[in-house]
Amino acid sequence: MPSFLQFQNVSFTYPTMTKPLLVDVDVHFPPGWTGIVGANGVGKSTLLKLAVGELEAQSGKVCRPASTRYCAQRTDDPPEALVELVYAGDREALAIKRQLAVAEDWPDRWATLSHGERKRAQIATALWAAPDILALDEPTNHIDADARRMLVAALHDYHGVGLLVSHDRELLDELCGQCLFLDPPDAVLRPGGVTEGAEQDRIDQETSRRQDDRARDAITRSRQETQRRREAADQFAAKTKVNKQKKPPAQDHDGRAMRNLAKLTGKDGFAGKLIAQMGSKVRRAEEKRAETKVKKVYEMGIWLAADACSPRSHLCRVPAGGLPLGGTRRLQFPDLVIRPADRIALTGGNGLGKTTLLTHLMGRLNLEPERVVYVPQEISAEASRQILKEVAALPKEKLGQIMTIVSRLGSRPQRLLESDEPSPGEIRKILLAKGIAAGPHLIAMDEPTNHMDLPSIECLEDALADCPCGLLLISHDQRFLHALATLQWHLAADAAGDSQLTVSHC
């Protein structure tokens, strides 16, 4: 079997789509990490599934070794080999468990694990299998800074063919020797990490736009020249017709008049040839311009109404108390208040209860449900399909409003509505767009940058920076939080292993 992965003119689309997703993808993946880069919904996860054999190409061929493993974005179910891993005593298992801090009780309390802990368990079992191909879909979602360092070290030790889909620019630059940029129907392989590849893509697109501008100008000039010559020829033809109708002088039946008529006829034919030549020149210029591929630039950025601030004194008020975290561990918090314009960052390591606290607060809001945008950390595949179905059934005007916001977050609405199942990034955009369309007084997002592509994250950050309503954000993305939050609620473990919440200004 080959020790590499190769796509040979591979094409694939889903039955509900009117346009193909992947077309004649011809690329070689050597050992080492290759980044798979592109906007939400362009087929990154589909390409990973084709690589490991979970999907079959509709045309073309995928050459792969027998041993493959795919780590999906979602972590709803425990990995099949998790129990075997936690009880395994071989050197590789012990090293991986130590490297990713996998605990023996994780299989028994999977439902209470944080999504960051689940992600580490998922990747640990995949690495323990030592596959020839390892395809990772957003591996740094949900994990804190310490877990991220552990993960990067573990991925550096993998020596097979690695495919990496991630919005983590630093991870892509650190691990990847090449990146495949997807923009249906195109797939372009560029050397280096995502930063180097994106810069080359920007240069190529600027070059293409300049070539397109020059070609368009040349076509315009050629058409103008053709029209000028056509008008001159028409004038000449009219003059010729008049002269043909004149009777030659009686004294010169075969003389000067016949010679002039011959000249006019010859000039008329020559003008026609020039027009035909110019027409051919225009066609060639148009064909040359068609060979220049220029990406369509979509309008980005979303806008929130200036009056989206609640007139109430507070959006939520919860007295000091505690919440169970599983086993004997508890989360302790002081009196908590969320005011209409508060911008709160809820931070802390994996497993300390951030999502538990957020869920507790969401059930105690002093707001109408339609005034709350709540985007959870994970949305199951079944729930995603149901949300998309409900949105697609909305009245045309309402659907258009939501899809305009989705488009401004970097996803193509038509492709999204045609999909069997939206990607995790796309379903988060839909939930956010639905809430924004209703005029929210509070936006609460659990790991908002997870699953989203880089342009979408930038658009989301810009929109939230300008919005006047309250924000409650859980994130490990410190840059994102630094740009938006004014208050920090931080969870840390005490000596007894309980989580303690402290409140401070950023």
N, C-alpha and C positions, 0 to 999 in steps of 0.2 A: 504494500500500500504506500501511497506517496507520503513524504514527510512534510508536505506543504498543502496549502489549500488553493484551489484555482477555480474561478468562475469563467466558463467558456461561453460567451454570447448568451448569458442568462437573461431571460425575460420573465416577469411575473406581474400579475395584477389580480385583484380580488373581483369576484363575479359582479358585485354591485357597482364597480367603478366604470365610468365611461372613458377614462384615459388610463393608459398603462402606468404602473408604479415604477417598475424597473425594466429597462429596455436594452438588450444586447450588452449587458455588463460583462466586460472582458478584463479580468484583473487577477494578478497573482499575489497571494499572501504568503510571504516567507515566515520562518520562525521569528519570534519577537512580537511586539505589540503593534497593531495597526488601529488607529483611531477611525471611527465611523462618525462622520460629522454631517449635520444638516438640521433643518428646522423640524419642529414637531410634525409628524404625519407624512414625512417624505419616504419612509420605508426603511429606517435604520433597524428597527426590531425585526422587520420582515427579512432583511438581508442576513441578520444573525441566525434566524430560524432556517433559512435556506442553507447557510453554511454548515449547521450541525445536523441537517436532515429532518428537522421537524416539519418543514415544508418542502415540496418538490417543485423544481423549476418547470414552468409551462413550456419553455423552449430553451435550448442550450443544455449545458451540462455542468454539474458541480463535481470536481474531483477532490475527494477528501479521504483522510485516514479513517479507520473504523472507530477509533476512540474519540468521542466528542462530548462536550458538556456545555449546557446553556443555562446561565443564571438570569432569570427574567427580572423585570423591574419590580413586579409585585412579590410580596412575601406572605401571602395569605396562608399557605400550608407549609409545614416543616419539610425540609429536604428528606428524601427517602433514606439516605444513609446517615442521618444525624445520630440515631441511637448507636449504630455501629461505631461511629467516630468517637463519641464521648466515652465508650468503654474500650476502645482499641488501645493497645499498649505498644505498638510498633513505633520505631523512632520517628518516622514521618508524621504519624498521627499526633504524637506527643509534641513535636515541634510546631505543628500547625495550631493545635489547641492552645499552646503557650503563646504563640505569635498573635493570635486573634482573640485571646482571652475567652475561649469557649468553656462554659461551666457545665458540669455533669448533670445538673438539674434542668437544663434548658428543654429537653424533650418533654419532661413532665409538666412544665409550666409555659408551654409555647404561647398560649393565649394571653399570658400576662407579660410576655417579653416586649420590650420596646422594638420599634421597627428597625432601629439601628442594630440591636442585638440579633434580630432575625436575619438582617443582611449579612452580618459577620458569620452566622451559622451557615447560611446558604453558600457563601464563598469558601468557607473552610471545608465543607464537604466536597465541593467541586475541586479544590486544590488537592485534597487527599486522594481523589480518584486519579490524579496525574494524567489527564486526558491529552491527546495529541493536539486537539483544538479546544480552546476555552473561550467562550463568547460571553462577555459580561455586559449587561444592560443597566447602566446607571449604578455602578457599584458603590459610589460614595453617597448615595441618597441616605438620609436619616442619621448618618454616623457623625459623632463629634470629632473634635480635633485629635484627641488621643487615639481613637479608633482609626481615624484616617491614616495616621502615621503607621500604625500596625499594618493596615491593609496595603499601603504602598510598599512597605518592606516585603510583605508576602508576595505581592505581584511581581516585584523585581526578581524573585527567586524562580518564577515560572519560566520555562525554556521552550515551551511548545509554540504553536501558532495561536496568538492571542488577538481577539477582536474586542475592541473597547468602545462602547457607546457611552458618552458622558458629557454633561454640561460643565464639568470641572476642567477649566482651561489649564490649570497648573498640572493636573494629573495627566492630561493628554500630552502636554509638552514634556513632562518628566519621563513618561514611559514609552511614548510612541516614536518609532523610526519613520513612519509614514502615516498619512491620513487619507481616507477616501471621502471626498466631499460629494454628498448626494443632493441633487436638485432636479427631480424628475422632469424629463426622462434621462437626464445626464448623470454620470458618475465619473468623477475625475480623481485619479490618484496623484497625490503630491508628496514629495519627500519632506521629512521633518515633522515636528509637532503641529498642533493646530494654529499656533500663532504664526509660524513661518508659512504654513500652507494658506492661511487666510490672507496674509499679506500678498502672497503670489496671486491668489485669486482676485484680490482687489486690483492689482496691477494689470492682470489679464483682462479684467472687465473694463478698466479704463481704456486700455488699448483697443478693445473691441468697440467701445462706444465712440472713440475717435475715428476708427476705421468706418464705422457705420455712419457717422456724421459726414465724413468725406465722401462716402459712396452716395449718400442721400443728396448732397450738394451737386455731385457730378450728374446724377440722374435728373435733378431739377434743371441744371444748365442745358443738358442734352435735350430735354423735353421742350425747353424754351426755344432752343435753336431749331428743333424740328418744326415747332409751330411757326416760327418766323419764316422758315423756308417754304412751309406749306402755304402760308399766306402770300408770299412772293410768287410762288408757282401758280396759285389761283388767279392772281392779278395778271400774270403773264398769259395764262390760258385765256382769260377774258379778252385781252388785247389781241391775241392770235385769232380768236373767233371773229372779232370785228374785222380784222384785216382780210380774213378768208372771204368774208361776205362782200368786200369791195370788188368792183369790176376792174380788171387791168385796163390801162389806157389802150385806145384803139391802135395807136401806132407801135405798141410793144406787146404783142401777144405772148411772147416767150422770154421776155427780157427781165428787167429789174424786178418787177413784181413777183415773178416766180422764184427769183433768187432770194428775195426777202422772206417769202413764204417758207422756203426751205430752211432758212436760218431760224425762223420762229419755231418751226416744227422741231428742229434739232435741239434748240434751247429748252423747249417744253419737255422733251424726253430726258435731257440731262438733269433738269430740276427734279423730275420724278425719281431718277436714280439716286440723287443726293438725299431726298426724303427717305427713300427705302434704306439707304446706308445709315442715316441717323436713327431710324427705327431699330435697326439691328444693334446699333451702338447702345441705345437705351435698354434693350432687352438684355444685352450682355452685362451692363452695369447693374441691372436689377437682379440678375442671377448671381453676380458676384456679391452683392449686398446680402442676398439671402443666405450665403454661406457663412456670413459673420454672425455668430451667436451672441446676442446681447440679453442679459437677464432682465426680466421685467422688474421694475422697482415699485414696491407696494408702499402705500402710505402707512406709517407706523405711529404708535402712541395713542393712548386713550384719554378721554376727558371725563371728569366727574363734575356734576353740577355744583355750583358755588354754595347752594343752600342746603347741601347734604350734611348738616350739622344739627343734631337734636337740640330742641329748646329746653330739654329736661336738665335738672341739676346733675344727674348721674345716670349712667347706662347700666351700672351694676354695683351693688353694695353687698359684700359678704363678710360676716363677722369671723373673727379668728377661729381656727379649728384645725381639723386633720382629716386625711383621707387614707384608706388602706391601699398599699401598693403590692400586696401579695406576701404570704407568709406573715412574719411579725413586723415587717417594715411598714412605716407610715410616712406620709407627707404632712408636715406641719407648716401652717401659714398664718400670718398676722391678719388684722382687718384689711380688707382689700376693697378699693373703690376704683371704678372706671368712669371717668368724666367724659363729656361729649367730644372733646378735642384731644384727649389723651392719645399718645403714641407709645405703646408699651412693647418692649422686647422681653419675651419670656425665654430665659436661657438656662443652660445646665447640661450636664453629661447625659449620656444614654441611660435609660432605666431609672431616672430620678423622679419621674412623674409629671413631666411637662404636659403631655397629652391628657393625662388623668385630670390635672387641674383645669386645663382648658375646657374639657368636657363638663366638668362640674360647674364652671362659670357660665357656659352656654345655656344651662338649664335654669339659670337664675337672673336672666337679663330683664331689665325694665324697658323692653322694646317690643314692638309688634314684630312677629316673625319675618314679615316681608321687608323689614328695615335692617335685617341682619344678613350679611354675606359670610357664610361659614364654609371654608374649604378645608376638609380634613386631610390628615397626612396621607392616607391611602384610601382609594376607592376601588372596590372589587370590580372584576370584569363584568359580572352580572349587573351590578348597580350602574356601571358606566354605560352599558347598552341600554338600560332602561331610561337613564337621563337623556341620552341622545335621541331615543325614540320619542320621548315627551317633548323635547325641544323641536324636533322636526315636525311635530303635529301642531305647533303653535300657529296662530293666524299669521298671514304673510308679512304684515307690517311689523309685528313683534319679533318674528323670526329674523327679519332683515336687520332690525336694530341690534339683536344679539350677535348675529353673524358679522356685522360691521365691526363690533368690538373685538370679536375673535380674530378677524382679519388684521386688525390693528395690533394684535398681539403676535402676529407672525404666522398664523395658520391659514390655509386656503379653505374657505367655507365649503365650496363645492366638493372638494376631495373629502372633507370631514363628514359631510352629510351622506356621502356615498359609501363610507366605510362600514364594515360589519361590526367593528369594535374600535372606538376611538382610543388613541394612545393615552397613557396616564397624564401626559402633559396637556393634551388637547381637552380631556374631560375637565381638568382643573380650569382651563381657560373658559370653558362653557359655563361652569358654575360661577366663576367670577363675573363673566359677562351678564348672566341672568341677574345677579345681584346688583350690579352697577346700573343695569337698565331700570331697576325698581327704585333707585335713589336710596342708597344705604345710609344708615346712621352709625353702623359699626361694621368694619371688615376684620374678620378673624381668620387667619390662615396658619395652618400647621405645616411647617416646612414649605413655604410658598415657592422657593426656587427649585425644589426637587422636581425632576421630570421635565422641566422647561428648558428650551434651548437658550443660548446666550442672548440673541436679539430680543427674545420674549422677556427674559429677566430684566434687561435694560428698560424695555417699555413699561413693564410692571413697576419697576422702581421709580421711574419718572412720573407715572400716573399716581402712585401712592404718595409721592413727595408733594404733589399739588392738591391732593384731596383734602377737604375740610372735615371729614368725618373721623370718628375714632378708629384707631388701629390696635390690634392685638396680634402680635406676630411671634411664632415660635420658629427659630432658625439657628443653624450652625454657621450660616453665611454671615460672618462678622461685617464684611463690607456692606452688605445689604442692610443690616440692622443699623450700622453706624450712620447710614445716609437717611434713615427714616425715624428712628426711635428717639424719644426724649426721656422716657422712663425705663428702668430695667428691673424686672422681677427675676432674681437669680436663685436657682436651686443648687444646693451643695449638700453632700452627705456629711453627717456628723459622726462622732466616734462610735455611736451605736448602730450606724448604718441607716438611720432615718434621713429623710430629705428635709432640709430646712430652707424656707423661702425668705429672702431679704429683698427689700424695696429700696431703690436709690435712683437718683437722677443721672442720666447719661452725661 
